Amino acid sequence: MTRLRVEVVRDRCAGYANCLEAAPDVFDLDEHDVAVVAEVDFPVEARAHLDNAARRCPAKAITVIEM
């Protein structure tokens, strides 16, 4: 069964929080205002939701990967 993983490149994240606005159930900001992923593993049905959050990142720090 295909699953999705979301990765954030920490040194590229600038803390814009667009991902948090797009998917507050998936992302949060840590104490350094860097995006962190609440979960590691997502169902393939969440693809559109996750891709939207990744597209909204002006720093292009978010990647959605099929596992």
N, C-alpha and C positions, 0 to 999 in steps of 0.2 A: 504494500500500500504506500502510495506517495505521500510524503509529509513535507512540510516547509520549515526552513530555519531562517531566522532573521539575524543578521550580523550588523553591528555598528562599528565603524572604524573610529575608535576613540580619538585619535590625534587629528582626525579630519572634522569631527563634530564641533560646531561653533556655538551650540546651545540656542539655536533659533527657536526650538520647541515646536516647529511645524509638524513634526511627527506626532508629538503629544496631542496637538489639536486634532489631527486626522485620525489618530488611533489611541485614545487615552487608555484603552484596555490592554494595549500592547507595550507602550513606552512610558518611561518616567525619566526624570532628570536626577542625576546623582548630586552629591554635595559640591561638585565642580561644574555643574550645569552641563554635563555631558549626558547624552541620551543613553539609557540602558533599556534592555528588553526584559519585560516582566516574565515572559516564558521563553523557552528555547524552541519548542516543537509546536507547529501549528498544522491543522488539517488543510488539505489542498483547497477546500471550499473557501478558505480565508484569503486566497491569492489576491483578489481584486482589492480587498481592504488593505492588505500589506503593501501591495504595489503602489496604491494611492499615497500611503504614508511615505514610501521611499521616494516617489516622484516629487513630493512636496519639500524634500530636504534640499535647500539651496547649496549645501556643501557636498552633496552626493555621498554622504557617509553611510547610507543604509543600503544593504543588499539583501534580497530575498532569494534563497537557494532551495532548489528541490533536492530532497534526500532520497 
